[in-house]
Amino acid sequence: MEILGLIAAILTTVSFLPQVIQVVKTKNTKSISLGMYLMFVLGVVLWAIYGFLMKDRPVFIANLITFCLSFIILIYKLKEVKDIKKD
């Protein structure tokens, strides 16, 4: 059963790469909701903690990597919000 979790984890985690690449390349996060993304990143962190505490490697590793990728997008979004307020 663990292999099923690993495959699911790989697919859902890798699915973030195109979005991260696009955001880094264009620096455009206008269409991303800050509130939703903050909740998403917090949810991913909580899933990673859960996976760690439950000793569930697929859940822990997938959410740790997803956190890293989604955090990059969150940084760009926060920078965009800060720049808009500055203008």
GUPAMI-630233 format. One record per residue (C-alpha): residue in one letter; chain; x, y, z. Coordinates in nm, 3 decimals, always signed. Layout:
N
(A; A; (X; Y; Z));
...
! end
This chain:
87
(M; A; (+0.000; +0.000; +0.000));
(E; A; (+0.285; +0.240; +0.066));
(I; A; (+0.375; +0.236; -0.304));
(L; A; (+0.028; +0.369; -0.387));
(G; A; (+0.084; +0.657; -0.143));
(L; A; (+0.427; +0.726; -0.292));
(I; A; (+0.289; +0.741; -0.646));
(A; A; (+0.006; +0.972; -0.537));
(A; A; (+0.253; +1.189; -0.346));
(I; A; (+0.487; +1.218; -0.644));
(L; A; (+0.207; +1.312; -0.883));
(T; A; (+0.046; +1.575; -0.660));
(T; A; (+0.380; +1.725; -0.562));
(V; A; (+0.523; +1.740; -0.913));
(S; A; (+0.201; +1.904; -1.033));
(F; A; (+0.318; +2.223; -0.859));
(L; A; (+0.633; +2.258; -1.068));
(P; A; (+0.470; +2.420; -1.375));
(Q; A; (+0.302; +2.683; -1.156));
(V; A; (+0.622; +2.759; -0.966));
(I; A; (+0.818; +2.788; -1.291));
(Q; A; (+0.556; +3.021; -1.441));
(V; A; (+0.542; +3.244; -1.131));
(V; A; (+0.921; +3.267; -1.107));
(K; A; (+0.949; +3.338; -1.478));
(T; A; (+0.669; +3.597; -1.502));
(K; A; (+0.662; +3.719; -1.140));
(N; A; (+0.284; +3.743; -1.189));
(T; A; (+0.056; +3.621; -0.910));
(K; A; (-0.238; +3.858; -0.970));
(S; A; (-0.481; +3.572; -1.033));
(I; A; (-0.386; +3.390; -0.710));
(S; A; (-0.595; +3.463; -0.403));
(L; A; (-0.373; +3.551; -0.106));
(G; A; (-0.627; +3.423; +0.148));
(M; A; (-0.667; +3.090; -0.028));
(Y; A; (-0.295; +3.049; -0.072));
(L; A; (-0.221; +3.127; +0.293));
(M; A; (-0.474; +2.863; +0.398));
(F; A; (-0.329; +2.616; +0.147));
(V; A; (+0.029; +2.661; +0.271));
(L; A; (-0.085; +2.630; +0.633));
(G; A; (-0.278; +2.315; +0.542));
(V; A; (+0.028; +2.165; +0.373));
(V; A; (+0.240; +2.240; +0.681));
(L; A; (-0.018; +2.072; +0.903));
(W; A; (-0.028; +1.766; +0.674));
(A; A; (+0.352; +1.746; +0.689));
(I; A; (+0.342; +1.761; +1.069));
(Y; A; (+0.070; +1.496; +1.071));
(G; A; (+0.275; +1.272; +0.840));
(F; A; (+0.580; +1.315; +1.062));
(L; A; (+0.390; +1.238; +1.382));
(M; A; (+0.217; +0.937; +1.227));
(K; A; (+0.545; +0.815; +1.074));
(D; A; (+0.375; +0.819; +0.734));
(R; A; (+0.665; +0.885; +0.498));
(P; A; (+0.463; +0.947; +0.179));
(V; A; (+0.243; +1.206; +0.352));
(F; A; (+0.536; +1.373; +0.526));
(I; A; (+0.773; +1.388; +0.228));
(A; A; (+0.510; +1.492; -0.025));
(N; A; (+0.382; +1.773; +0.193));
(L; A; (+0.729; +1.890; +0.287));
(I; A; (+0.821; +1.923; -0.082));
(T; A; (+0.482; +2.075; -0.167));
(F; A; (+0.537; +2.327; +0.113));
(C; A; (+0.873; +2.428; -0.035));
(L; A; (+0.722; +2.475; -0.381));
(S; A; (+0.409; +2.654; -0.262));
(F; A; (+0.613; +2.876; -0.028));
(I; A; (+0.802; +3.009; -0.332));
(I; A; (+0.472; +3.114; -0.488));
(L; A; (+0.355; +3.261; -0.156));
(I; A; (+0.670; +3.476; -0.133));
(Y; A; (+0.605; +3.614; -0.482));
(K; A; (+0.239; +3.680; -0.391));
(L; A; (+0.331; +3.862; -0.069));
(K; A; (+0.586; +4.071; -0.260));
(E; A; (+0.321; +4.161; -0.517));
(V; A; (+0.072; +4.263; -0.244));
(K; A; (+0.341; +4.473; -0.074));
(D; A; (+0.431; +4.644; -0.404));
(I; A; (+0.064; +4.723; -0.478));
(K; A; (+0.021; +4.884; -0.133));
(K; A; (+0.337; +5.085; -0.189));
(D; A; (+0.199; +5.248; -0.509));
! end
